[in-house]
């Protein structure tokens, strides 16, 4: 579920000219969805998301 929320955040807040850092995405997860995510979990979720998109 968190990986889909990350994708929603990326769609809403970023584009080619406006990139988000890992910490900004983690902060937006907490602010928008009240979801906690540490940097290690974030890395795993991004890898899974990238795999799903490329498949």
N, CA, C and O atoms as a MOPAC input file, in Angstrom:
PM7 MOZYME 1SCF
protein

 N      0.82000 1    -1.19600 1     0.00000 1
 C      0.00000 1     0.00000 1     0.00000 1
 C      0.86700 1     1.26300 1     0.00000 1
 O      0.57500 1     2.22000 1    -0.71700 1
 N      1.91800 1     1.26000 1     0.79700 1
 C      2.78500 1     2.43400 1     0.85300 1
 C      3.38300 1     2.76600 1    -0.51500 1
 O      3.53200 1     3.93600 1    -0.86800 1
 N      3.71900 1     1.73500 1    -1.27200 1
 C      4.31300 1     2.01900 1    -2.58600 1
 C      3.31900 1     2.73400 1    -3.50100 1
 O      3.72700 1     3.55800 1    -4.31900 1
 N      2.04300 1     2.44100 1    -3.38000 1
 C      1.03400 1     3.13800 1    -4.18100 1
 C      0.85200 1     4.57800 1    -3.70100 1
 O      0.59200 1     5.47200 1    -4.50600 1
 N      0.98600 1     4.80100 1    -2.40600 1
 C      0.91300 1     6.16300 1    -1.87900 1
 C      2.11400 1     6.97800 1    -2.34400 1
 O      1.98300 1     8.16100 1    -2.66000 1
 N      3.27500 1     6.35100 1    -2.38400 1
 C      4.46800 1     7.02400 1    -2.90300 1
 C      4.24700 1     7.40700 1    -4.36000 1
 O      4.59100 1     8.51500 1    -4.77200 1
 N      3.68000 1     6.50700 1    -5.12800 1
 C      3.39400 1     6.80200 1    -6.53100 1
 C      2.42100 1     7.97300 1    -6.65600 1
 O      2.60200 1     8.83700 1    -7.51400 1
 N      1.40000 1     8.01100 1    -5.81700 1
 C      0.45500 1     9.13500 1    -5.81800 1
 C      1.16600 1    10.45000 1    -5.51500 1
 O      0.90500 1    11.46500 1    -6.16100 1
 N      2.05600 1    10.43100 1    -4.53700 1
 C      2.81000 1    11.63600 1    -4.18000 1
 C      3.68800 1    12.07500 1    -5.33900 1
 O      3.75600 1    13.26200 1    -5.65600 1
 N      4.35100 1    11.13200 1    -5.96700 1
 C      5.20900 1    11.47900 1    -7.10000 1
 C      4.39700 1    12.08300 1    -8.24500 1
 O      4.83200 1    13.04400 1    -8.87900 1
 N      3.23300 1    11.52500 1    -8.50600 1
 C      2.37600 1    12.04900 1    -9.56700 1
 C      1.89300 1    13.46000 1    -9.25900 1
 O      1.81900 1    14.31000 1   -10.14700 1
 N      1.56500 1    13.70000 1    -7.98900 1
 C      0.97600 1    14.98000 1    -7.60700 1
 C      2.01400 1    16.09200 1    -7.42400 1
 O      1.77000 1    17.23600 1    -7.80600 1
 N      3.16700 1    15.76000 1    -6.84200 1
 C      4.10200 1    16.80200 1    -6.42000 1
 C      5.37800 1    16.89800 1    -7.24300 1
 O      6.17600 1    17.80800 1    -7.01900 1
 N      5.59500 1    15.99400 1    -8.18100 1
 C      6.85200 1    16.05000 1    -8.92700 1
 C      6.60800 1    15.97000 1   -10.42800 1
 O      5.56200 1    15.51100 1   -10.88800 1
 N      7.59500 1    16.42600 1   -11.16400 1
 C      7.64100 1    16.27100 1   -12.60500 1
 C      9.10100 1    16.39600 1   -13.01700 1
 O      9.98500 1    16.37900 1   -12.16200 1
 N      9.36000 1    16.51800 1   -14.28600 1
 C     10.74200 1    16.56900 1   -14.75700 1
 C     11.50500 1    17.76500 1   -14.19900 1
 O     12.72200 1    17.69800 1   -14.02400 1
 N     10.80700 1    18.84400 1   -13.92100 1
 C     11.46100 1    20.05200 1   -13.41900 1
 C     11.43700 1    20.16300 1   -11.89900 1
 O     12.19600 1    20.94500 1   -11.32600 1
 N     10.58800 1    19.40200 1   -11.24800 1
 C     10.41900 1    19.47500 1    -9.79800 1
 C     10.58300 1    18.08400 1    -9.19100 1
 O      9.62500 1    17.31900 1    -9.07900 1
 N     11.78500 1    17.78500 1    -8.81200 1
 C     12.08200 1    16.48000 1    -8.22000 1
 C     11.89600 1    16.53800 1    -6.70600 1
 O     12.02700 1    17.59900 1    -6.09500 1
 N     11.59200 1    15.40000 1    -6.11600 1
 C     11.43300 1    15.30000 1    -4.67000 1
 C     12.55400 1    14.45100 1    -4.10200 1
 O     12.97700 1    13.46700 1    -4.70700 1
 N     13.02400 1    14.84500 1    -2.93700 1
 C     14.01700 1    14.03200 1    -2.24400 1
 C     13.29700 1    12.93000 1    -1.46600 1
 O     12.08100 1    12.96500 1    -1.27500 1
 N     14.07600 1    11.97200 1    -1.03400 1
 C     13.53700 1    10.89100 1    -0.21600 1
 C     12.87500 1    11.45600 1     1.03500 1
 O     11.77400 1    11.03800 1     1.39400 1
 N     13.53000 1    12.39600 1     1.69600 1
 C     12.97100 1    12.97700 1     2.91900 1
 C     11.69300 1    13.76300 1     2.65000 1
 O     10.78100 1    13.74800 1     3.47700 1
 N     11.60900 1    14.44000 1     1.52800 1
 C     10.39000 1    15.16600 1     1.18100 1
 C      9.22900 1    14.20500 1     0.96900 1
 O      8.11200 1    14.47300 1     1.41000 1
 N      9.48600 1    13.09300 1     0.30100 1
 C      8.42800 1    12.09500 1     0.08000 1
 C      7.99000 1    11.48300 1     1.40400 1
 O      6.79500 1    11.30800 1     1.64400 1
 N      8.94400 1    11.16000 1     2.25600 1
 C      8.60800 1    10.59400 1     3.57200 1
 C      7.78100 1    11.59900 1     4.37700 1
 O      6.82000 1    11.21600 1     5.04500 1
 N      8.14600 1    12.86700 1     4.31700 1
 C      7.40400 1    13.90600 1     5.02300 1
 C      5.98200 1    14.03500 1     4.45700 1
 O      5.02800 1    14.20200 1     5.21600 1
 N      5.83900 1    13.95800 1     3.13400 1
 C      4.51200 1    14.04100 1     2.51600 1
 C      3.65600 1    12.82000 1     2.84600 1
 O      2.44100 1    12.94300 1     2.99900 1
 N      4.27100 1    11.65400 1     2.95600 1
 C      3.52400 1    10.46200 1     3.38300 1
 C      2.89800 1    10.68200 1     4.75400 1
 O      1.73600 1    10.34600 1     4.98400 1
 N      3.68300 1    11.24800 1     5.65200 1
 C      3.18600 1    11.50700 1     7.00700 1
 C      2.11900 1    12.59700 1     6.99500 1
 O      1.07300 1    12.44600 1     7.62500 1
 N      2.37500 1    13.69100 1     6.28400 1
 C      1.44500 1    14.82700 1     6.28500 1
 C      0.12600 1    14.50300 1     5.58700 1
 O     -0.94200 1    14.87100 1     6.07400 1
 N      0.19900 1    13.81800 1     4.45300 1
 C     -1.00600 1    13.57500 1     3.65000 1
 C     -1.76700 1    12.32800 1     4.04900 1
 O     -2.99300 1    12.29200 1     3.94800 1
 N     -1.06100 1    11.30900 1     4.50000 1
 C     -1.70800 1    10.01300 1     4.75200 1
 C     -1.49900 1     9.48200 1     6.17000 1
 O     -1.98100 1     8.40100 1     6.50900 1
 N     -0.77600 1    10.24700 1     7.00000 1
 C     -0.45000 1     9.83200 1     8.37000 1
 C      0.22100 1     8.45100 1     8.38600 1
 O     -0.05400 1     7.61700 1     9.24900 1
 N      1.10200 1     8.24000 1     7.41400 1
 C      1.83500 1     6.97300 1     7.28700 1
 C      3.31300 1     7.22000 1     7.58100 1
 O      3.91800 1     8.14900 1     7.04500 1
 N      3.87900 1     6.38200 1     8.43400 1
 C      5.30100 1     6.46600 1     8.75400 1
 C      6.08800 1     5.55800 1     7.82600 1
 O      5.63200 1     4.47700 1     7.45300 1
 N      7.28000 1     6.01500 1     7.46000 1
 C      8.14600 1     5.23200 1     6.58500 1
 C      9.58600 1     5.65500 1     6.85500 1
 O      9.91800 1     6.83300 1     6.72900 1
 N     10.43500 1     4.71200 1     7.22100 1
 C     11.83900 1     5.07200 1     7.41300 1
 C     12.58800 1     4.92200 1     6.09300 1
 O     12.03900 1     4.40800 1     5.11900 1
 N     13.83000 1     5.36700 1     6.06200 1
 C     14.58300 1     5.40800 1     4.80600 1
 C     14.86500 1     4.01500 1     4.24900 1
 O     14.93300 1     3.84700 1     3.03100 1
 N     15.03100 1     3.01700 1     5.11100 1
 C     15.29200 1     1.64400 1     4.63300 1
 C     14.05400 1     1.06800 1     3.95500 1
 O     14.14900 1     0.46800 1     2.88500 1
 N     12.90300 1     1.25000 1     4.57400 1
 C     11.65300 1     0.78000 1     3.97700 1
 C     11.37500 1     1.54300 1     2.68500 1
 O     10.92500 1     0.96000 1     1.70000 1
 N     11.64200 1     2.84000 1     2.69200 1
 C     11.45100 1     3.64900 1     1.49800 1
 C     12.25800 1     3.09100 1     0.33200 1
 O     11.74300 1     2.98200 1    -0.78100 1
 N     13.50300 1     2.73900 1     0.57300 1
 C     14.36700 1     2.18800 1    -0.47400 1
 C     13.76900 1     0.90600 1    -1.05500 1
 O     13.74700 1     0.73100 1    -2.27300 1
 N     13.29200 1     0.02700 1    -0.20700 1
 C     12.68300 1    -1.22700 1    -0.65600 1
 C     11.42700 1    -0.94200 1    -1.47900 1
 O     11.21900 1    -1.55100 1    -2.52900 1
 N     10.60200 1    -0.03000 1    -1.01000 1
 C      9.35500 1     0.28800 1    -1.71200 1
 C      9.62000 1     0.90800 1    -3.07900 1
 O      8.92400 1     0.59700 1    -4.04600 1
 N     10.60500 1     1.76900 1    -3.16600 1
 C     10.95100 1     2.37600 1    -4.45700 1
 C     11.45100 1     1.31100 1    -5.42600 1
 O     11.10600 1     1.33400 1    -6.60700 1
 N     12.24900 1     0.39000 1    -4.93900 1
 C     12.73400 1    -0.70700 1    -5.79700 1
 C     11.56600 1    -1.54000 1    -6.31000 1
 O     11.52800 1    -1.89000 1    -7.48900 1
 N     10.61700 1    -1.85800 1    -5.44300 1
 C      9.44200 1    -2.62400 1    -5.85300 1
 C      8.60500 1    -1.84800 1    -6.86600 1
 O      8.12300 1    -2.41100 1    -7.84800 1
 N      8.44200 1    -0.57900 1    -6.62100 1
 C      7.67600 1     0.26800 1    -7.53200 1
 C      8.34900 1     0.33200 1    -8.90000 1
 O      7.67900 1     0.22800 1    -9.92700 1
 N      9.65000 1     0.50100 1    -8.91700 1
 C     10.38800 1     0.53500 1   -10.17700 1
 C     10.25300 1    -0.79000 1   -10.91900 1
 O     10.12700 1    -0.79900 1   -12.14400 1
 N     10.27700 1    -1.89900 1   -10.20400 1
 C     10.13300 1    -3.21400 1   -10.81800 1
 C      8.75800 1    -3.35300 1   -11.45600 1
 O      8.63500 1    -3.83400 1   -12.58200 1
 N      7.71900 1    -2.92600 1   -10.72800 1
 C      6.34900 1    -3.03600 1   -11.24300 1
 C      6.15000 1    -2.16800 1   -12.48400 1
 O      5.47200 1    -2.57300 1   -13.42900 1
 N      6.73500 1    -0.99000 1   -12.47700 1
 C      6.58900 1    -0.08400 1   -13.62300 1
 C      7.32100 1    -0.63200 1   -14.84800 1
 O      6.83100 1    -0.51400 1   -15.97200 1
 N      8.48200 1    -1.22600 1   -14.63200 1
 C      9.27500 1    -1.70500 1   -15.75900 1
 C      8.77700 1    -3.04400 1   -16.30500 1
 O      9.14000 1    -3.42900 1   -17.41700 1
 N      7.96000 1    -3.74900 1   -15.54500 1
 C      7.45700 1    -5.06500 1   -15.99000 1
 C      6.29600 1    -4.92800 1   -16.94300 1
 O      5.75800 1    -5.93200 1   -17.41000 1

